[in-house]
Amino acid sequence: MPWRERSVMAEREEFARLALLGGANKRRLCQRFEIDPSTGHKWLGRYRKEGRSGLCDRSRRPHHCPSRTDGATEAEVLRIRDNSNNAWGARKIARVMEREGSGKVPALSTITEILRRHGRLDERKHEHPGPLTRFEREQPNELWQMDFKGHFAVGRGRCHPLTVLDDHSRYALGLQACGDEQDKTVRERLSALFRCYGLPFAMLMDNGSPWGDTGSGYTMFGVWLMRLGVKVSHGKPFHPQTQGKDERFHRTLKAEVLHGRSFDDIAHCQRAFDEWRNIYNCERPHEALGLETPITRYHPSHRSFPGHLPDIAYWPGDAVRKVDSDGFISFKNRSLRIGKAFRRQPVALRATDADGVFDVIFCTQ
């Protein structure tokens, strides 16, 4: 049983003094002080050697731990962690150590303990809700996801990071520091990506400007993509999880690049983005890819970016109408709203299997 509450040190000292008296019955004293005889002998031995100071509680931590990780390995774990802006966990760190041939790689639990011991671990359980069901396209360039991450202040202006991610490989095709979110800005940045990586078959975006419209859902930017043969789709309103991969990319960008940093101007941002994008694509292990890097699963599209917009051609038998300046066409004595984004563009009305029902086609969509 434990020592009584009145004063642990006083109890121990009184017991020791009484036990050292001539003719003292030590076993009976242990019973009266309600302690185990082995505990009584321990404190009595310490009191004989060290006096009252020997009755203080001592740490149970071992003086030597032969299984503890050596200093060089701990330093390597901390170096990799620091290079990730204190964002990578044990699995990513272990994979980097394996890839770099950093000797014996500690167990994941050991790496976690090293991070915790050195104050590098910020455990936020709410950010780890558990395993998710992941969906991805079967091949690179089947679908690209595109979005703006929330803007932030730089110098006297703002930076609007434009992100473009391949759905299959998670390869970051574009991470552009933009001064605004206008149509012209996005077309210029996206055209450069198309020239470098080719055209995807489809692009997924949210419903915001410049690629979304709360009315028809289409904008002139979307019409431009469709003219290039890229299918345009939009996420469900108020459901950012539709673009889950790009949303997760934004979280990683914030943790590994933006957190705790300030930037002088847009050019400063772009330099930081370019440096980190290479790390993300070529060095950073990605858990959704079995800790491989995105570049191992990506290859450019075989569909080249054309020098000019291709001509629009429809099937024989299609009823072709030109959209007027207000976004309407006339068909079978009816005025049909197509949307101002399509004004002065030809659209086709194609009969379906259902009697009297037609599809409205623009290019191939």
C-alpha positions as CSV (number, residue, x, y, z in Angstrom):
1,M,0.0,0.0,0.0
2,P,1.2,3.6,-0.5
3,W,2.7,5.9,2.1
4,R,0.0,7.9,4.0
5,E,-0.8,11.4,2.6
6,R,0.3,13.6,5.5
7,S,3.9,13.8,4.2
8,V,5.7,11.2,2.2
9,M,9.2,12.4,3.1
10,A,8.2,12.7,6.8
11,E,6.7,9.1,6.8
12,R,9.9,7.7,5.2
13,E,12.2,9.5,7.6
14,E,10.2,8.5,10.6
15,F,10.2,4.9,9.5
16,A,13.9,4.9,8.9
17,R,14.7,6.5,12.3
18,L,12.5,4.0,14.1
19,A,13.9,1.0,12.2
20,L,17.5,2.0,13.1
21,L,16.8,2.0,16.8
22,G,18.3,-0.9,18.7
23,G,16.0,-4.0,18.9
24,A,13.5,-2.5,16.4
25,N,11.2,-5.0,14.7
26,K,11.4,-3.9,11.1
27,R,8.7,-6.3,9.8
28,R,6.2,-5.0,12.3
29,L,7.2,-1.4,11.5
30,C,6.5,-2.1,7.8
31,Q,3.0,-3.4,8.8
32,R,2.3,-0.3,10.9
33,F,3.4,2.1,8.2
34,E,1.4,0.0,5.6
35,I,4.3,-0.7,3.3
36,D,5.7,-3.8,1.8
37,P,8.9,-5.2,3.6
38,S,10.9,-5.0,0.4
39,T,10.0,-1.3,0.1
40,G,10.9,-0.7,3.7
41,H,14.4,-2.3,3.3
42,K,15.0,-0.2,0.1
43,W,14.3,3.1,1.9
44,L,16.2,2.0,5.0
45,G,19.3,1.1,2.9
46,R,19.2,4.5,1.1
47,Y,18.8,6.3,4.5
48,R,21.9,4.6,5.9
49,K,24.0,5.6,2.8
50,E,22.7,9.1,2.0
51,G,20.7,10.4,4.9
52,R,17.5,12.2,4.3
53,S,18.3,13.0,0.7
54,G,18.3,9.3,-0.1
55,L,14.6,9.2,0.7
56,C,13.7,11.4,-2.4
57,D,12.0,9.8,-5.4
58,R,14.3,9.0,-8.2
59,S,13.8,8.9,-12.0
60,R,13.2,5.4,-13.3
61,R,14.8,6.3,-16.6
62,P,17.7,4.0,-17.5
63,H,21.2,5.5,-17.4
64,H,22.0,3.7,-20.7
65,C,19.7,2.5,-23.5
66,P,21.6,0.2,-25.9
67,S,18.7,0.2,-28.3
68,R,18.4,3.9,-28.6
69,T,19.0,5.4,-32.1
70,D,22.5,6.8,-32.7
71,G,23.0,10.5,-33.0
72,A,23.8,10.5,-36.7
73,T,20.6,8.7,-37.6
74,E,18.6,11.1,-35.4
75,A,20.2,14.0,-37.1
76,E,19.3,12.6,-40.6
77,V,15.7,12.2,-39.5
78,L,15.6,15.8,-38.3
79,R,17.3,17.1,-41.4
80,I,14.7,15.5,-43.7
81,R,11.9,16.7,-41.5
82,D,13.2,20.3,-41.4
83,N,13.7,20.3,-45.2
84,S,9.9,19.6,-45.5
85,N,9.1,22.7,-43.5
86,N,8.3,20.4,-40.6
87,A,5.5,18.7,-42.5
88,W,6.6,15.1,-43.5
89,G,5.7,12.2,-41.2
90,A,7.5,8.9,-40.5
91,R,6.5,7.1,-43.7
92,K,7.8,9.8,-46.0
93,I,11.0,10.3,-44.0
94,A,11.7,6.5,-44.0
95,R,11.2,6.3,-47.8
96,V,13.6,9.2,-48.4
97,M,16.2,7.5,-46.1
98,E,15.8,4.3,-48.1
99,R,16.2,6.1,-51.4
100,E,19.2,8.0,-50.3
101,G,20.9,5.0,-48.8
102,S,21.2,6.5,-45.3
103,G,22.3,3.3,-43.6
104,K,19.8,1.3,-41.4
105,V,16.4,3.0,-41.6
106,P,14.7,3.1,-38.2
107,A,11.2,1.7,-37.7
108,L,8.3,4.1,-38.3
109,S,7.5,4.2,-34.6
110,T,11.2,5.1,-33.8
111,I,11.1,8.0,-36.3
112,T,7.9,9.2,-34.8
113,E,9.5,9.1,-31.3
114,I,12.5,11.0,-32.5
115,L,10.3,13.7,-33.9
116,R,8.3,13.8,-30.7
117,R,11.4,13.9,-28.5
118,H,12.8,16.8,-30.4
119,G,9.6,18.8,-30.4
120,R,9.0,18.4,-34.1
121,L,5.6,16.7,-33.8
122,D,2.4,18.6,-33.8
123,E,-0.2,15.9,-33.4
124,R,-3.6,17.1,-34.8
125,K,-5.8,14.1,-34.7
126,H,-8.7,15.9,-36.4
127,E,-6.6,16.0,-39.6
128,H,-6.4,12.2,-39.8
129,P,-10.0,11.0,-40.1
130,G,-9.0,7.5,-41.1
131,P,-8.7,5.6,-44.4
132,L,-10.5,6.9,-47.5
133,T,-11.8,5.3,-50.6
134,R,-9.7,6.8,-53.4
135,F,-10.7,7.1,-57.0
136,E,-8.4,8.0,-59.9
137,R,-8.3,7.9,-63.6
138,E,-6.5,4.9,-65.2
139,Q,-4.0,6.8,-67.2
140,P,-2.1,10.1,-67.1
141,N,-3.8,13.0,-68.9
142,E,-7.3,11.5,-68.9
143,L,-8.2,14.2,-66.4
144,W,-6.5,17.3,-65.0
145,Q,-7.8,19.1,-62.0
146,M,-7.4,22.9,-61.8
147,D,-8.2,25.5,-59.2
148,F,-6.9,28.6,-57.5
149,K,-5.7,28.3,-53.9
150,G,-6.9,31.1,-51.7
151,H,-4.9,34.3,-52.2
152,F,-2.4,35.8,-49.7
153,A,-0.6,39.1,-49.4
154,V,2.8,39.7,-51.0
155,G,4.4,43.1,-50.6
156,R,1.7,45.6,-51.7
157,G,-0.3,43.1,-53.7
158,R,-1.7,39.6,-53.6
159,C,-0.6,36.2,-54.9
160,H,-3.3,33.9,-56.4
161,P,-1.7,30.4,-56.8
162,L,-3.0,28.6,-59.8
163,T,-2.7,24.8,-59.4
164,V,-3.0,22.1,-62.1
165,L,-2.8,18.5,-61.1
166,D,-3.0,15.2,-63.1
167,D,-5.6,13.0,-61.6
168,H,-3.9,9.6,-62.2
169,S,-0.3,10.4,-61.1
170,R,-0.9,13.5,-58.8
171,Y,1.9,15.1,-60.9
172,A,1.8,18.9,-60.4
173,L,1.8,20.2,-63.9
174,G,1.4,23.8,-63.0
175,L,2.0,25.8,-59.8
176,Q,1.8,29.4,-61.0
177,A,2.0,32.6,-58.9
178,C,-0.6,34.9,-60.5
179,G,-1.5,38.5,-59.7
180,D,-5.2,37.9,-60.4
181,E,-7.8,35.3,-61.4
182,Q,-8.8,36.7,-64.8
183,D,-9.5,34.7,-67.9
184,K,-6.5,36.1,-69.8
185,T,-4.1,35.3,-67.0
186,V,-5.3,31.7,-66.8
187,R,-5.2,31.1,-70.6
188,E,-1.7,32.3,-70.8
189,R,-0.5,30.0,-68.0
190,L,-2.5,27.1,-69.3
191,S,-1.3,27.5,-72.9
192,A,2.3,27.2,-71.6
193,L,1.4,24.0,-69.9
194,F,-0.3,22.6,-73.0
195,R,2.7,23.4,-75.1
196,C,4.9,21.5,-72.6
197,Y,2.7,18.6,-71.6
198,G,0.2,18.3,-74.4
199,L,-3.6,18.4,-74.1
200,P,-5.6,16.4,-71.5
201,F,-8.8,14.6,-72.5
202,A,-10.8,16.4,-69.8
203,M,-10.4,19.1,-67.1
204,L,-12.3,19.3,-63.8
205,M,-12.8,22.8,-62.2
206,D,-15.1,24.3,-59.6
207,N,-17.9,26.7,-60.4
208,G,-16.0,29.9,-59.8
209,S,-14.7,32.5,-62.2
210,P,-13.2,32.3,-64.8
211,W,-14.1,28.7,-65.6
212,G,-17.6,28.5,-64.0
213,D,-20.8,30.5,-64.2
214,T,-23.8,30.2,-62.0
215,G,-26.1,30.7,-64.9
216,S,-25.4,28.3,-67.8
217,G,-22.3,26.8,-66.1
218,Y,-20.1,27.7,-69.1
219,T,-17.8,30.6,-69.7
220,M,-15.8,31.8,-72.7
221,F,-12.8,30.1,-71.0
222,G,-14.7,26.8,-71.0
223,V,-15.6,27.3,-74.7
224,W,-12.0,27.8,-75.5
225,L,-11.1,24.5,-73.9
226,M,-13.8,22.7,-75.8
227,R,-12.6,24.2,-79.0
228,L,-9.3,22.5,-78.2
229,G,-11.0,19.2,-77.8
230,V,-10.8,19.2,-74.0
231,K,-14.0,18.1,-72.2
232,V,-15.0,20.5,-69.5
233,S,-16.6,19.4,-66.2
234,H,-17.4,21.2,-63.0
235,G,-17.5,20.0,-59.4
236,K,-20.8,19.9,-57.5
237,P,-21.5,23.3,-55.9
238,F,-20.4,23.5,-52.3
239,H,-18.7,20.1,-52.6
240,P,-15.0,20.8,-52.8
241,Q,-14.3,17.0,-52.3
242,T,-15.2,16.6,-56.0
243,Q,-11.7,18.0,-56.6
244,G,-10.2,16.2,-53.6
245,K,-6.8,15.7,-55.1
246,D,-6.3,19.4,-55.9
247,E,-7.7,20.4,-52.5
248,R,-5.3,18.0,-50.8
249,F,-2.5,19.5,-52.9
250,H,-3.4,22.9,-51.5
251,R,-3.1,21.6,-48.0
252,T,0.4,20.3,-48.7
253,L,1.4,23.5,-50.4
254,K,0.3,25.5,-47.4
255,A,2.1,23.2,-44.9
256,E,5.4,22.8,-46.8
257,V,5.8,26.1,-48.6
258,L,3.5,28.9,-47.3
259,H,3.3,28.2,-43.5
260,G,5.4,30.7,-41.5
261,R,6.9,32.4,-44.6
262,S,6.4,35.8,-46.2
263,F,7.2,36.9,-49.8
264,D,8.3,40.1,-51.2
265,D,6.4,39.9,-54.6
266,I,5.0,37.6,-57.2
267,A,8.5,36.7,-58.6
268,H,9.6,35.7,-55.1
269,C,6.6,33.4,-54.8
270,Q,7.2,31.8,-58.2
271,R,10.8,31.0,-57.3
272,A,9.6,29.3,-54.1
273,F,6.9,27.5,-56.1
274,D,9.3,26.2,-58.8
275,E,11.8,24.9,-56.2
276,W,9.1,23.1,-54.2
277,R,7.2,21.8,-57.3
278,N,10.3,19.8,-58.2
279,I,10.6,18.4,-54.7
280,Y,6.9,17.5,-54.8
281,N,7.0,15.8,-58.2
282,C,10.5,14.1,-57.9
283,E,11.5,13.7,-54.3
284,R,8.5,13.8,-51.9
285,P,7.0,10.3,-51.3
286,H,3.3,10.3,-51.9
287,E,1.2,8.1,-49.6
288,A,-1.6,7.7,-52.2
289,L,1.0,6.3,-54.6
290,G,2.4,3.7,-52.3
291,L,5.2,6.2,-51.3
292,E,6.4,6.5,-54.8
293,T,6.8,10.0,-56.4
294,P,4.3,11.5,-58.9
295,I,6.9,11.6,-61.7
296,T,7.2,7.8,-61.7
297,R,3.6,7.6,-62.9
298,Y,3.3,10.5,-65.3
299,H,4.1,10.9,-69.0
300,P,3.2,13.8,-71.3
301,S,0.1,13.6,-73.5
302,H,0.4,12.5,-77.1
303,R,-2.2,15.2,-78.0
304,S,-0.3,18.3,-79.1
305,F,-1.4,21.9,-78.5
306,P,-2.4,23.3,-81.9
307,G,-1.0,26.6,-83.2
308,H,-4.6,27.8,-83.8
309,L,-8.1,26.7,-82.8
310,P,-9.2,23.8,-85.0
311,D,-12.3,24.2,-87.3
312,I,-15.6,22.9,-85.9
313,A,-17.2,20.1,-87.9
314,Y,-20.4,18.2,-87.1
315,W,-22.0,15.0,-88.4
316,P,-24.0,14.8,-91.5
317,G,-27.7,15.1,-90.6
318,D,-27.0,17.4,-87.6
319,A,-29.1,20.6,-87.5
320,V,-26.4,23.3,-87.2
321,R,-27.3,26.7,-85.7
322,K,-25.2,29.8,-84.9
323,V,-25.7,31.2,-81.5
324,D,-26.7,34.9,-81.6
325,S,-25.2,37.7,-79.5
326,D,-27.7,37.2,-76.7
327,G,-26.9,33.4,-76.4
328,F,-30.0,32.0,-78.2
329,I,-30.6,29.8,-81.2
330,S,-33.8,29.2,-83.1
331,F,-34.9,25.6,-83.8
332,K,-38.3,24.2,-84.9
333,N,-39.9,27.6,-84.4
334,R,-38.6,27.8,-80.8
335,S,-36.0,30.1,-79.2
336,L,-33.6,28.1,-77.1
337,R,-31.1,29.6,-74.7
338,I,-27.6,28.2,-75.1
339,G,-25.6,30.8,-73.2
340,K,-23.7,34.0,-74.0
341,A,-20.4,32.1,-73.7
342,F,-21.3,30.4,-77.0
343,R,-22.3,33.5,-79.0
344,R,-21.3,33.5,-82.6
345,Q,-20.3,29.9,-82.3
346,P,-22.0,27.1,-84.3
347,V,-23.8,24.4,-82.3
348,A,-25.4,21.2,-83.5
349,L,-28.8,19.6,-82.6
350,R,-28.5,15.9,-82.9
351,A,-31.5,13.6,-82.7
352,T,-31.5,11.0,-79.9
353,D,-33.3,7.6,-79.7
354,A,-36.1,9.3,-77.9
355,D,-38.7,10.7,-80.2
356,G,-38.6,14.5,-80.4
357,V,-35.5,14.8,-78.1
358,F,-32.3,16.3,-79.3
359,D,-28.8,16.7,-77.9
360,V,-27.1,20.0,-78.2
361,I,-23.5,19.5,-79.2
362,F,-20.6,22.0,-79.2
363,C,-17.5,20.6,-80.8
364,T,-17.4,17.1,-79.2
365,Q,-19.2,17.9,-76.0
